[in-house]
Amino acid sequence: MTIAPSIWNTDRKLILASKSTARRELLAGAGVPFEIAAAEIDERAVEDAFLQRGGASEKLPGILAAAKAIDVSRRHPGALCVGADQVLTLDGLVFHKALTILDAAHHLARLSGRTHRLTSAFAIAYQGEDQADITMRELGSAQIDLYLAFVGDSALTSVGAYQVEKFGVHLIEEIRGDHATILGLPILQLLSCLRREGALAL
């Protein structure tokens, strides 16, 4: 019987503290075995406390990623728990997921013709982050309405109200940065971290 090769080099489990489809697909595509256990934290409370202490908005994803990893690790001692988060900023303002289609339209109107920044971070035993700058096309209200009619409630599932790996690619003029960072998990840095932990054989 042939045994399938594995790059996982430890008995410790890897647990992804995220329900993000894009993050799951990045890890699965890299052939890394993992389980999922969503963090149970109040992200807005963590964010408010950090920003009120004078924290920089672009450092926020690292804080949130660490909070998620710690929360899940408390319920799964001995596992390598990966927390991840992403923040969209424009002119120093942090954008959150839109709550309604009207909110999504307002987000897209503010991003129209501008370059915004996505900062993605992860935390395990170590923490890493990366950034990508995205310039959005000039969008009129009719184009925004048409886009939202196509994507519907999926506009409410990501910061910025778009998913660049899907129909949101029509909104983008230029991307400067790593594709995995845009999807919310700097996969190259994460794999490097797991190698330092001795968890990867490749």
Backbone torsions as a table, in degrees:
resi	resn	phi	psi	omega
1	MET	NA	132.8	179.2
2	THR	-86.5	129.7	178.3
3	ILE	-94.3	127.4	-179.1
4	ALA	-64.9	135.5	179.3
5	PRO	-68.5	151.1	177.1
6	SER	-135.4	141.3	176.8
7	ILE	-90.9	-7.1	-178.7
8	TRP	-77.6	127.1	-165.9
9	ASN	-117.9	21.8	-177.0
10	THR	-148.3	157.4	175.8
11	ASP	-80.2	-11.4	-179.8
12	ARG	-72.3	137.5	176.1
13	LYS	-76.1	150.8	169.5
14	LEU	-105.2	124.4	-178.7
15	ILE	-119.8	125.2	177.4
16	LEU	-91.5	118.1	-178.2
17	ALA	-88.8	59.7	-175.6
18	SER	-159.7	145.4	175.0
19	LYS	-99.5	5.7	-176.2
20	SER	-65.6	125.0	176.9
21	THR	-62.5	-41.7	-178.3
22	ALA	-62.9	-41.9	179.4
23	ARG	-66.4	-41.0	177.5
24	ARG	-59.7	-43.4	-177.6
25	GLU	-67.9	-34.6	177.3
26	LEU	-63.4	-46.6	179.5
27	LEU	-66.8	-44.4	-179.8
28	ALA	-63.2	-39.5	179.3
29	GLY	-64.5	-27.7	177.9
30	ALA	-84.6	0.6	177.2
31	GLY	75.4	20.3	-178.1
32	VAL	-93.5	122.9	178.6
33	PRO	-74.4	135.4	-178.0
34	PHE	-154.9	161.6	171.9
35	GLU	-116.5	167.5	-178.8
36	ILE	-119.6	132.1	172.6
37	ALA	-144.6	106.9	-176.1
38	ALA	-66.6	140.4	176.1
39	ALA	-69.8	149.7	179.4
40	GLU	-118.4	71.5	-179.8
41	ILE	-125.3	158.5	173.6
42	ASP	-90.8	94.9	-173.8
43	GLU	-61.0	-40.2	-179.1
44	ARG	-66.2	-34.8	177.7
45	ALA	-67.1	-41.7	177.0
46	VAL	-62.9	-44.5	179.6
47	GLU	-61.7	-48.5	-178.0
48	ASP	-60.7	-42.7	-179.4
49	ALA	-64.0	-41.0	-179.2
50	PHE	-66.4	-46.9	-177.9
51	LEU	-69.3	-33.8	178.3
52	GLN	-67.6	-25.0	175.8
53	ARG	-81.9	2.9	179.2
54	GLY	91.1	14.0	179.5
55	GLY	-66.7	146.3	179.6
56	ALA	-76.7	138.5	-175.5
57	SER	-59.4	-34.0	-178.1
58	GLU	-77.6	-8.0	173.0
59	LYS	-91.4	-8.7	-176.0
60	LEU	-59.4	-42.1	-178.3
61	PRO	-60.7	-33.2	177.1
62	GLY	-65.5	-38.9	178.4
63	ILE	-65.4	-45.3	179.8
64	LEU	-67.7	-39.6	178.3
65	ALA	-61.9	-43.2	179.5
66	ALA	-65.2	-41.4	179.4
67	ALA	-61.5	-40.1	178.8
68	LYS	-66.6	-45.4	-179.0
69	ALA	-62.1	-43.1	-179.8
70	ILE	-65.2	-42.6	-179.5
71	ASP	-60.0	-46.8	-178.5
72	VAL	-70.6	-36.5	-178.3
73	SER	-65.3	-27.2	177.1
74	ARG	-64.9	-31.1	179.5
75	ARG	-91.7	-11.7	-178.0
76	HIS	-134.3	66.9	-179.1
77	PRO	-61.0	140.3	179.8
78	GLY	91.2	-16.3	179.8
79	ALA	-87.5	156.7	169.9
80	LEU	-87.7	109.6	-175.7
81	CYS	-104.6	123.5	-177.3
82	VAL	-104.1	115.7	170.4
83	GLY	-99.0	146.4	179.9
84	ALA	-144.9	148.8	176.3
85	ASP	-155.1	164.9	-177.9
86	GLN	-144.1	139.6	178.9
87	VAL	-127.1	135.6	173.5
88	LEU	-103.1	126.6	178.4
89	THR	-125.9	145.6	174.9
90	LEU	-145.0	121.2	-178.9
91	ASP	55.4	36.1	178.2
92	GLY	80.7	-2.9	-179.3
93	LEU	-94.2	133.4	178.2
94	VAL	-87.8	128.2	176.4
95	PHE	-96.1	141.4	174.1
96	HIS	-113.6	170.7	176.6
97	LYS	-59.9	137.4	177.6
98	ALA	-66.4	143.4	179.6
99	LEU	-90.6	-25.7	-179.3
100	THR	-138.4	167.0	176.9
101	ILE	-62.5	-35.4	177.2
102	LEU	-63.1	-42.8	175.1
103	ASP	-59.2	-42.8	179.9
104	ALA	-61.1	-40.2	178.0
105	ALA	-63.0	-41.1	177.7
106	HIS	-63.9	-41.3	177.8
107	HIS	-59.7	-49.4	-177.3
108	LEU	-64.5	-36.0	177.9
109	ALA	-64.7	-37.3	179.1
110	ARG	-71.5	-32.8	-179.4
111	LEU	-81.8	-18.0	-175.3
112	SER	-54.1	123.3	176.6
113	GLY	74.4	4.2	-176.0
114	ARG	-111.6	161.4	173.1
115	THR	-103.1	119.2	178.1
116	HIS	-112.2	168.2	-176.5
117	ARG	-119.7	133.1	170.1
118	LEU	-105.5	124.4	175.4
119	THR	-114.3	120.3	179.8
120	SER	-113.0	142.4	-179.6
121	ALA	-140.5	155.2	172.1
122	PHE	-133.5	161.0	176.0
123	ALA	-143.3	132.6	168.5
124	ILE	-130.9	-118.0	170.7
125	ALA	-76.5	-26.0	177.2
126	TYR	-118.9	169.5	178.8
127	GLN	-129.3	139.7	176.4
128	GLY	-141.4	157.2	177.5
129	GLU	-148.1	161.7	178.4
130	ASP	-150.0	163.5	-176.2
131	GLN	-132.8	153.3	174.9
132	ALA	-140.2	137.7	177.3
133	ASP	-105.1	129.5	-175.2
134	ILE	-124.7	123.9	176.4
135	THR	-99.6	123.6	-179.4
136	MET	-91.9	145.6	176.1
137	ARG	-62.0	157.8	170.0
138	GLU	-67.5	124.3	-176.6
139	LEU	-121.7	128.7	172.5
140	GLY	-85.6	167.8	-177.8
141	SER	-61.8	-34.7	179.3
142	ALA	-65.9	-38.9	178.4
143	GLN	-68.1	-40.8	177.6
144	ILE	-62.0	-44.7	179.2
145	ASP	-61.9	-40.9	179.8
146	LEU	-65.2	-44.7	178.7
147	TYR	-58.8	-48.2	-178.3
148	LEU	-66.0	-30.9	176.2
149	ALA	-66.3	-35.1	178.5
150	PHE	-71.2	-47.3	-170.3
151	VAL	-89.8	-23.0	178.1
152	GLY	59.1	-138.5	-174.1
153	ASP	-68.6	-12.0	177.1
154	SER	-64.9	-17.8	175.5
155	ALA	-65.7	-17.2	-177.5
156	LEU	-92.0	1.1	-173.1
157	THR	-99.1	-3.7	-178.7
158	SER	-144.1	152.2	177.3
159	VAL	-64.1	143.6	-178.7
160	GLY	86.7	-11.5	178.0
161	ALA	67.6	24.4	177.0
162	TYR	-145.4	158.5	174.4
163	GLN	-126.5	110.7	-171.8
164	VAL	-66.2	-23.4	179.9
165	GLU	-80.8	-3.7	-179.8
166	LYS	-125.1	-137.9	-173.6
167	PHE	-66.7	-19.7	179.3
168	GLY	-62.8	-15.3	179.1
169	VAL	-60.1	-24.0	179.1
170	HIS	-68.2	-18.1	-176.3
171	LEU	-89.1	-12.2	-167.1
172	ILE	-97.6	134.7	175.5
173	GLU	-96.6	-40.6	-176.7
174	GLU	-153.7	144.1	175.0
175	ILE	-126.5	129.6	173.4
176	ARG	-122.5	104.6	-178.6
177	GLY	146.3	178.2	-175.1
178	ASP	-80.2	137.8	-177.3
179	HIS	-62.2	-39.9	-179.3
180	ALA	-64.6	-33.0	176.7
181	THR	-62.6	-40.2	179.6
182	ILE	-63.9	-33.0	179.4
183	LEU	-80.4	-5.5	171.9
184	GLY	102.1	9.4	177.8
185	LEU	-150.6	107.0	178.9
186	PRO	-67.7	85.9	-168.2
187	ILE	-64.0	-36.0	-179.3
188	LEU	-65.0	-43.2	177.8
189	GLN	-66.7	-38.2	179.0
190	LEU	-63.7	-45.5	178.7
191	LEU	-61.8	-39.6	177.0
192	SER	-61.3	-41.4	178.6
193	CYS	-63.7	-43.3	179.5
194	LEU	-65.0	-32.9	175.5
195	ARG	-65.9	-40.7	177.7
196	ARG	-63.5	-28.8	176.9
197	GLU	-79.2	-6.0	-177.9
198	GLY	77.2	16.3	-175.2
199	ALA	-88.0	-17.3	-178.3
200	LEU	-114.9	135.9	178.5
201	ALA	-88.7	-13.8	-175.6
202	LEU	-110.1	NA	NA
